[in-house]
Amino acid sequence: MDQNNQQLKSFWDGRVDKELEREKSDPRKQVHTDLIWREIQRCIGQSTCLTILDAGAGTGRFSIPLAEKGHRVFHLDISPKMLEVAKEKAREQGITSIEFFQGSVDDLSCFENNSFDLVLCLDSPLSFCYATYEKALSELVRVMKPRAKLVLCVMNRTGVITEGGVNFDLEHFGTAKTSINSFSKLARVSPG
């Protein structure tokens, strides 16, 4: 695991309790979660038994309820402590249609091409990829089945994915790279 991923692992290991509390009591987080659920529901419609990757799934805010609804869910997170909490929640609820993986969204090599009907990458995982965001986007697209849906949410008020801030992009690329720019570029070159 490279130094950046090691730092991220330590950072998120230290935020487990704060994340659990925020999901429960922060009204902004609750509204945000409700809006994301609307998008997820729009993508899954009446489908049952979809194969879903939740890349950067944390404590299971989305992966556990989706598994509870009968979908086959692959829960990926960089933090072993987040994974422990999610596994315990799933065990307590008797959910067995979920598998847990430790890893980063910029390396999904444990999954084959065209594996998932729905891929979720919500809030922080892509935002923290910095130097590897294009690889991360490419990996997210690679594991999607043809005609699959991708729900992507980047936690950044300006919608900019950067390494070291906006100045990096402006200095090296001449323009700020948005998630839409990057995803559009990948969609044009990706097979399928």
MIKOL-514664 format. One line per field, with one value per residue: z, y, x of N, C-alpha, C, O in turn. Coordinates in pm, whole numbers, plus 32768, in hexadecimal, padded with zeros to 4 digits. Example, Ala and Ser with C-alpha at 12.3 -4.5 7.8 and 13.67 -1.06 7.14 Angstrom:
// MIKOL-514664
n.w <- c(830C_82C4)
n.v <- c(7DC7_7F1F)
n.u <- c(8527_8505)
ca.w <- c(830C_82CA)
ca.v <- c(7E3E_7F96)
ca.u <- c(84CE_8557)
c.w <- c(830C_8313)
c.v <- c(7EB6_8003)
c.u <- c(8528_850A)
o.w <- c(834E_8324)
o.v <- c(7EB4_8072)
o.u <- c(8590_853D)
This chain:
// MIKOL-514664
n.w <- c(8000_7FA3_801F_802B_802E_811A_81D4_81AE_8203_8316_835E_832E_83D2_84C7_84C9_84EE_85C9_85C1_84C0_84DD_859D_8515_843F_84C8_8554_84D5_842A_8327_82B5_82B8_8202_811D_8105_80D7_7FDC_7F3E_7F57_7EC3_7DBF_7DA6_7DB9_7CD3_7C17_7C48_7C40_7C27_7C33_7CAA_7D58_7CEB_7C97_7D54_7D84_7E8F_7EA8_7F81_806B_817A_82B4_8261_8212_8120_80A5_8155_817A_806A_803F_80F5_8071_7FBC_7EF1_7E61_7EF9_7EEE_7FC7_7FE5_8087_80F7_81FD_830A_8402_83C8_8329_83E9_848E_83D3_838C_8483_84A5_83CC_8416_8509_84A1_8414_8308_81E2_80DA_808F_804D_80CB_8090_80AE_8032_7F35_7E66_7D84_7D33_7CCC_7C98_7D04_7CA3_7B84_7A2A_79BC_7A90_7B31_7B65_7BD0_7C42_7D56_7DCA_7EB5_7F43_7FF7_7F8F_7E79_7E7D_7F19_7E82_7DEE_7D4F_7CBA_7C4C_7B45_7B05_7BCA_7B79_7A83_7AD9_7B64_7A8E_79F4_7A86_7A6D_79E2_7887_783F_7949_7A79_7B0C_7C37_7CA2_7D85_7DDA_7EE1_7EF0_7EED_7E0C_7D3A_7CCF_7C86_7D06_7D26_7E35_7E34_7D7F_7D04_7CAD_7BCE_7B26_7AFB_7A88_79CB_795B_797D_7A62_7AC0_7AA9_7B3D_7A7F_798C_7998_79A7_78B7_77FE_7834_77F1_76DD_7688_76F4_76D5_7644)
n.v <- c(7F8B_80D9_8210_82E5_8257_81CA_8299_82F2_8210_820D_8307_82E1_8205_8284_831B_8292_8290_839B_83A8_82F2_8378_8466_840B_83C6_84AF_85A7_8696_86F9_862C_8565_85CA_85CF_84BB_845F_84D5_8452_834D_836A_8383_828B_81E2_8232_81CB_80B4_8072_7F93_7EB3_7D81_7CBD_7D26_7D49_7DF5_7EE7_7F92_807E_80EE_80E0_810B_8103_8078_8103_810A_8012_7F40_7F60_7F36_7E2D_7DB8_7DD5_7D0D_7D15_7CB7_7D13_7DB5_7E2B_7F1C_7FAB_8085_808C_7FBD_7FCA_8046_7F7D_7EAF_7F13_7F20_7E0F_7DA7_7E27_7DB6_7CA8_7CB1_7CEC_7C0E_7BF7_7B67_7B82_7C1E_7C7A_7CBE_7D96_7E0C_7F2A_801D_810F_8146_8061_7F5B_7E55_7D61_7D25_7CAF_7D1D_7DBC_7D70_7DD5_7E44_7F34_803E_80E2_8204_82CB_840A_8432_8371_8388_8492_8496_841F_84B9_84C5_83E6_83E9_83CF_82C8_824A_828F_820B_8102_80E2_80F4_801D_7F38_7F37_7EA6_7E97_7F98_7FC2_807C_819B_8237_8352_8420_8537_85C3_86FC_8847_88E8_883D_87DF_8704_86DD_86DE_8745_8834_893B_89DF_8932_88A8_8983_89E8_890C_8898_8961_8987_8953_880B_876C_867A_862F_8671_85BB_84C1_84C3_84BE_83BF_8321_8341_82B6_81BC_805B_7FBC)
n.u <- c(8056_8043_80D9_801B_7F24_7F4A_7F4A_7E44_7DB6_7DF9_7D8D_7C74_7C46_7C57_7B70_7A83_79C4_796F_78FC_7826_778B_7756_76BB_75D8_757D_75AD_7502_7539_75CF_7510_7451_74F0_7523_741D_73EB_74A9_7446_735B_73C5_7446_7368_72E0_738D_7386_727C_7170_7206_728E_737F_746F_75CB_76A6_77A0_7820_78F6_79D5_7940_792D_7892_77B8_76D3_7640_766F_761E_74FD_74B9_750B_7464_7374_7383_743F_7579_7693_77CC_78A7_798F_7AA3_7BA8_7BF2_7C36_7BB2_7ABD_7A56_7A3F_7970_789D_7886_7836_773D_76AF_76B7_7624_752A_74F3_753B_75A5_75E5_76BF_780B_7950_7A64_7BAF_7C45_7CA5_7BFC_7C8C_7D04_7C76_7CAC_7C6D_7B79_7ACD_7AB8_798B_78D7_7806_76B5_766E_772F_77A8_7842_7876_7886_79A0_7A6A_7ACA_7B0D_7BF0_7CB3_7D61_7E85_7E4B_7D4E_7CEA_7D30_7C9A_7B92_7B95_7BAF_7ABC_7A08_7A61_7A15_7906_77E0_7778_7696_7667_762F_76C6_76EF_776E_7809_78B3_7959_7976_795D_7985_797F_7A67_7B6C_7C9E_7E04_7EA3_7E14_7D5F_7E19_7EE3_7E71_7E3D_7F3C_7FC7_7F1E_7E8A_7D7F_7C73_7C2A_7B00_7A22_796A_79EC_7AC6_7A41_79B2_7A83_7AEC_7A11_7A08_7AEA_7AD7_7A9F_797D)
ca.w <- c(8000_7F9B_8092_802E_805C_81A7_8220_81A8_825A_83A0_8370_8339_844C_8536_84BB_84F3_8627_858F_844F_8511_85DE_84AD_83F4_851F_858F_8487_83C9_829F_8287_82A0_8183_80B6_80F8_8097_7F4E_7EFB_7F4D_7E51_7D45_7DA3_7D9A_7C45_7BC9_7C57_7C20_7C66_7C27_7D20_7D42_7CA0_7CCD_7D70_7DC7_7EDA_7EAF_7FE9_80AB_8206_8319_8226_8207_80AC_8082_81AA_8151_7FE5_8053_813D_800D_7F67_7E8C_7E84_7F0B_7F09_801A_7FE1_80CE_8113_828E_834F_846E_8389_8301_8462_84B5_836F_839C_84FD_8487_8374_8467_8566_8456_83D0_8278_81AD_804B_8087_805E_80F6_8057_80CF_7FBE_7F09_7DE9_7D11_7D12_7CDB_7C52_7D3D_7C5C_7AF3_79D2_79A5_7AFF_7B85_7B2B_7C0A_7C8B_7DA8_7DFF_7EEE_7F9E_8005_7F51_7E01_7EA1_7F57_7E27_7DC0_7CDB_7C70_7C34_7AC0_7B12_7C18_7B21_7A21_7B1E_7B7E_7A0D_79C8_7ACC_7A4E_796F_7822_7864_79D9_7AAC_7B68_7C89_7CCA_7DCE_7E06_7F4C_7ED4_7ECE_7D89_7CD4_7C93_7CBA_7CF0_7D7B_7E73_7E25_7CFA_7CC8_7C68_7B4B_7AD3_7AD7_7A36_7960_7921_79A0_7ACF_7A8D_7AF5_7B32_7A00_7923_79A1_7986_7828_77B9_7843_77A8_764E_7667_7731_767C_7664)
ca.v <- c(8000_814F_8269_832D_81FB_81AB_830E_82F0_81A3_823E_8375_82AD_81B4_82DF_8365_8237_82C0_841B_8389_82B5_83E3_84C5_83CB_83C1_852A_8621_86A5_8709_85A6_851D_85FB_859D_842B_8451_84F8_83E5_82DC_8384_8363_81FA_81A6_824E_816E_8026_8060_7F1E_7E42_7D37_7C67_7D64_7D3D_7E80_7F0A_800F_8097_8152_80CD_8136_80AF_8030_8159_80E2_7F85_7EE6_7F61_7EFA_7D9C_7D92_7DD1_7C97_7D25_7C7F_7D8D_7DAE_7EA0_7F36_8022_8087_8089_7F41_7FE5_805A_7EF7_7E66_7F47_7EF5_7D7E_7D91_7E51_7D51_7C2F_7CCA_7CED_7B8E_7C0C_7B0F_7B9D_7C89_7C50_7D2F_7D9D_7E81_7F5C_80A7_8118_8150_7FDB_7EFA_7DDE_7CE9_7D10_7C9E_7D7B_7DA8_7D1F_7E10_7E88_7FBA_8060_815A_823E_833D_8469_8446_831B_83C1_8513_8483_83DB_851D_84A9_836F_83ED_839A_8237_8221_8295_81A0_8084_80DE_80D8_7F97_7ECC_7F41_7E5D_7EF1_7FD4_7FCF_8105_81C9_82A8_838B_849D_8567_8626_8771_88AE_8922_87D5_87CF_869C_8712_86B3_87BA_88AB_896E_8A17_88C7_8894_89FA_89F3_889D_8873_89D8_898F_88FA_8791_8746_85EC_861C_866D_853F_844F_84CC_8491_832D_82E3_8341_8257_813A_7FFB_7F96)
ca.u <- c(8000_8099_80D4_7F9B_7EBC_7F64_7F19_7DB2_7D8A_7E05_7D2D_7BEC_7C3F_7C41_7AF1_7A10_795D_793A_78A4_77AB_773E_7729_764E_7562_754A_75C5_7495_756F_75F5_7493_7419_754B_7508_739A_73F9_74F0_73E9_7302_740F_7458_72E5_72C6_73E1_7362_71EE_7131_7263_72B9_73F4_74DB_7651_76C7_781D_7824_7986_79E6_78BF_792F_784F_7749_765C_75F1_7683_75D0_7470_74A9_7514_73E9_7309_7395_74A7_75FC_76E2_785B_78C4_7A1F_7AD0_7C37_7C04_7C10_7B52_7A39_7A29_7A15_78ED_783B_7873_77E7_76B3_7674_76A5_75B5_74AD_74E5_754A_760E_75FC_7721_7896_79A1_7AEA_7BFE_7C8E_7C90_7BB3_7CE6_7D35_7C08_7CDD_7C2F_7AFB_7ADD_7A72_78FB_78A4_779D_7641_766D_77A9_779D_78BD_7831_78C5_7A30_7AD0_7B06_7B45_7C72_7D10_7DC1_7EDA_7E1F_7CBE_7CC8_7D38_7C26_7B1D_7BA5_7B91_7A2C_79C7_7A8B_79CC_7877_77AB_7740_7616_765C_7624_772C_76C8_77ED_77FA_7936_7949_79C6_78F9_7999_7975_7AEB_7BC3_7D24_7E73_7EDE_7DC2_7D42_7E92_7F2C_7E35_7E4E_7FC9_7FF7_7EC2_7E4F_7CF2_7C4C_7BEB_7A8A_7A01_7924_7A53_7B12_79EC_7994_7AFB_7AF3_79A2_7A29_7B55_7AC3_7A5E_78F3)
c.w <- c(8000_8012_809D_8061_80EE_8200_8221_8203_82EC_83BD_8386_83AD_84C5_8534_84CA_854D_85F6_8519_847E_8550_8577_845E_8443_853C_853F_841D_833A_8264_8268_821E_810F_809B_80B2_8002_7F01_7EEF_7ED9_7DCD_7D38_7D7C_7D08_7BEE_7BD3_7C36_7C6E_7C62_7CAE_7CF9_7CE5_7CE4_7CD8_7DB5_7E0D_7EF8_7F0C_8042_813F_8263_82E3_8216_8192_8092_80D4_8187_80C7_7FEE_8099_80DD_7FA9_7EFA_7EBE_7E84_7F2E_7F4A_8020_8031_80ED_81A7_82CC_83BE_8437_8360_8379_848C_8454_837A_8416_84E8_8433_83C3_84C5_8520_8409_8339_8246_811A_8036_809F_8078_80C0_8089_8054_7F9D_7E82_7D6F_7CED_7D31_7C99_7C8D_7CFA_7BC6_7AA8_79CE_7A12_7B3D_7B34_7B59_7C56_7CD4_7DD4_7E36_7F52_7F95_7FB2_7ED7_7E20_7ED9_7EFD_7DEF_7D42_7C86_7C4E_7BAB_7AC0_7B60_7BC4_7ABA_7A5F_7B38_7AFF_79E0_7A08_7AB3_79D8_7906_784E_78FB_79FF_7B0B_7BB3_7CC9_7D0F_7E03_7E6C_7F37_7EA6_7E43_7D19_7C91_7CD6_7C9F_7D46_7DB4_7E5D_7D95_7CB7_7C7C_7BDB_7AF0_7AA5_7A73_79BF_791F_7940_7A16_7A93_7AE4_7AE4_7AAE_798D_7922_7978_78F2_77D6_77C0_77F2_7712_762C_769F_76D3_76A4_764A)
c.v <- c(807B_81AD_82B4_82D2_81D5_821D_8311_8284_81D1_82AB_833D_824E_820B_8329_830E_826E_8342_8403_834E_831F_8443_848B_83CC_844B_85AA_8630_86B7_8682_8555_8548_85C7_8508_8414_846F_848A_836B_82F0_835E_82CC_81B7_81BD_81EC_80DE_800B_7FEC_7EA3_7E03_7CE3_7CA4_7D46_7DCA_7E8B_7F90_8029_810C_8155_80F0_80D1_806A_807F_8132_804C_7F28_7EEA_7F24_7E61_7D69_7D86_7D5E_7CA4_7CE3_7CF4_7D6C_7E32_7EB1_7FB4_8015_8072_8003_7F59_8000_7FD3_7EA7_7E90_7F17_7E60_7D60_7DB7_7DE6_7CD1_7C3E_7CC4_7C6B_7B96_7BB9_7B2B_7C12_7C4E_7CCD_7D24_7E1A_7EAA_7FEA_80A7_8126_80CB_7F76_7E76_7D5C_7CCA_7D08_7D0D_7D57_7D54_7D53_7E56_7F1B_7FCC_80E3_8185_82C7_838A_8466_83EE_8356_8447_8507_843D_8438_84F3_8435_8372_83B8_8301_8204_8223_8224_8118_8076_80BB_8049_7F28_7ED0_7EE9_7EC2_7F1C_7FDB_8062_811F_8240_82DA_8410_84C4_85D4_869B_87DD_88EA_88BC_87B9_875C_86CB_86C9_8732_883B_88D8_89A3_89AE_88B5_890C_8A08_8988_887C_88EB_89EA_8933_8882_8771_86B1_85D0_8616_85E6_84C8_844E_8498_83F8_82E8_82DD_82D8_81CC_80DB_7FE2_8004)
c.u <- c(805A_8081_8050_7F2C_7ECF_7F32_7E81_7D78_7D8C_7D9E_7CA0_7BDD_7C1F_7BBD_7A75_79A2_791D_78DA_7820_7751_7705_76B5_75CC_7527_7560_7559_74C6_7594_7576_7451_746D_7530_7482_73A1_7443_7496_7386_7345_7423_73D4_72BF_7313_73B3_72CF_71B2_718C_727F_7331_745C_7560_7688_774E_7809_78B7_79A0_796C_78BA_78EE_77D3_76C9_7604_75FA_762B_753B_7459_74B1_7496_7372_731A_73FD_7527_765E_7773_7882_795B_7A3E_7B65_7C54_7BDA_7BA9_7AC7_7A00_79F9_7988_7882_781F_781C_7755_766C_7658_762E_752E_7496_74F2_75C0_762E_765C_77AC_78EA_7A2F_7B30_7C4C_7C66_7C49_7C0D_7D28_7CC7_7C2D_7CA5_7BA8_7B15_7A95_79DE_78B9_7823_7730_763A_76EF_7790_7827_7893_7886_795D_7A8C_7B13_7B49_7BD2_7CD7_7D7B_7E0B_7EA7_7D8B_7C97_7CCE_7CC0_7BA7_7B20_7B82_7AFB_79DF_79E7_7A37_7935_7852_777F_76B2_75FF_7653_7698_76F4_7747_77D2_7883_7920_79A8_7965_790A_798E_79F9_7B35_7C50_7D8A_7EB0_7E90_7DB4_7DC0_7EE2_7EF5_7E4D_7EDE_7FF3_7F9D_7E7F_7DBC_7CD7_7C05_7B73_7A72_79B9_7988_7A99_7ABE_79CB_7A0B_7B05_7A87_79BF_7A90_7B3C_7A7A_79CE_789C)
o.w <- c(8053_805F_810A_80B5_8135_8269_8287_8249_8335_8427_83E5_83E7_851E_8593_84B4_8522_8602_8511_844C_853A_8580_843D_8409_853D_8563_83C0_82DC_81EF_8207_81D3_80AA_8028_805B_7FB2_7E91_7E89_7E95_7D76_7CCC_7D28_7CC9_7B87_7B70_7C14_7CE8_7C8A_7D15_7C82_7C98_7D5D_7C74_7E13_7DCE_7F56_7EEB_8060_817B_8262_832F_820D_819D_806D_809E_8177_80AF_7FAC_807A_80F5_7F4D_7EAD_7F36_7E1C_7F7E_7F0A_805A_8022_80FB_81CC_82C3_83D4_8473_8372_8370_84A9_847E_8371_8410_8513_8450_83B4_84CF_855C_83C3_82F1_8279_80E4_7FD7_80F9_8041_80C1_808F_8014_7FE0_7E34_7CFE_7C92_7DA0_7C67_7C4D_7D16_7B90_7ADF_79DA_79F3_7B79_7AD0_7B12_7CA2_7C97_7DFE_7DEC_7FAA_7F32_7F8E_7ECF_7DE6_7ECA_7F28_7DC5_7CD5_7C15_7C36_7B9D_7A83_7B3C_7BC7_7A9F_7A20_7B25_7B03_79AC_79C6_7ADF_7976_7926_787C_7928_79AC_7B52_7B76_7D1C_7CDA_7E51_7E51_7F66_7E40_7E08_7CA3_7C24_7D51_7C2B_7DA4_7D6A_7E72_7D3B_7C3D_7C15_7B7B_7A7B_7A33_7A13_7959_78B5_7921_7A2A_7A3E_7B5D_7A89_7A75_7935_78BA_792D_78B5_7775_775B_77B6_76CF_75BD_767C_7689_7719_765E)
o.v <- c(8086_819C_82C2_82FC_81C1_8206_8330_829B_81BD_82AC_8364_8245_81E2_836F_833F_827A_8355_8444_8373_831F_846B_84D2_83D2_845A_8612_85E0_868A_8668_8508_84F5_8599_84DD_83BD_842A_8469_8327_828F_8320_8294_815D_8165_81BE_8095_7F9B_7FE3_7E36_7E46_7CC7_7C5B_7D2C_7E10_7E41_7FF3_7FF0_8180_81C0_80F1_805B_802A_8045_8137_800E_7EC9_7E80_7EE4_7E1C_7CFD_7D38_7D4F_7C46_7CD8_7D31_7D13_7E9B_7E5D_801B_7FA6_804A_7FDE_7F05_7FD5_7FB9_7E62_7E3C_7EEB_7E36_7D0A_7D6F_7DC1_7C94_7BE3_7C9C_7C5C_7B44_7BC3_7AF0_7C5F_7BFB_7D37_7CB9_7E85_7E57_8026_8049_8114_80C6_7F44_7E2F_7CF3_7C63_7D50_7D52_7CE3_7CFA_7D05_7E98_7F71_7F74_8147_8133_8329_8350_8496_841D_8355_8469_8563_8423_840A_84FD_8424_8309_837A_82C0_819D_81C4_81E6_80C6_800B_806E_8004_7EC6_7E77_7EE1_7F36_7ECA_7FF6_80B9_80C6_82A4_8297_8466_847A_8637_869B_87CC_891A_88E1_877F_8755_86DF_8681_8781_88A7_88A2_8996_89CC_88B4_88FC_8A2F_89A6_8849_88DD_8A52_88CF_8891_875D_8672_8565_85C0_85A7_8472_83E3_844F_83B8_827F_827E_82A3_816E_8106_7FF2_7FF9)
o.u <- c(80B4_8022_8019_7EDC_7E6D_7EF7_7E43_7D15_7D2B_7D60_7C5C_7B70_7BD5_7B9C_7A06_7930_78A4_7872_77B6_76D8_7691_7656_755F_74AD_7528_7553_7484_757A_7574_741F_7437_7528_7478_7362_741E_7498_7363_7308_7414_73D2_7285_72E1_73B8_72AB_71C0_7162_7287_7346_749B_7565_7696_776C_77E5_78EF_7984_7937_784F_790F_778A_765D_7589_7597_75F3_74FF_73F2_7464_7464_7317_72CA_7411_753E_7678_778F_787E_79A1_79FC_7B99_7CC3_7B65_7B52_7A64_7989_7993_7934_7817_77AB_77C4_76FB_75FB_75EE_75DC_74CB_7432_74B9_762F_768C_764E_77C0_78CE_7A6B_7AF4_7C8D_7C12_7C58_7BDF_7D7B_7CBC_7BD5_7CAE_7B6C_7B69_7A3F_79B9_786A_77D9_774A_7607_7718_7768_7879_788E_78C5_7995_7AF8_7B8E_7BAF_7C23_7D47_7DE5_7DD3_7ED4_7D4F_7C2E_7C79_7C85_7B59_7ABA_7B40_7AC2_797F_798F_7A16_78ED_789C_7764_7663_7590_766D_76C6_76CE_7784_778C_78BF_78DB_7A1A_7923_78A9_7994_79FC_7B3C_7C75_7D68_7EEB_7EC7_7DF5_7DCF_7F1F_7F41_7E6D_7EF7_803A_7FCD_7E41_7D82_7D1D_7BAD_7B81_7AA7_79C9_797B_7AA7_7AED_79C8_79F9_7B24_7AA0_7996_7A8D_7B83_7A21_79AA_7823)
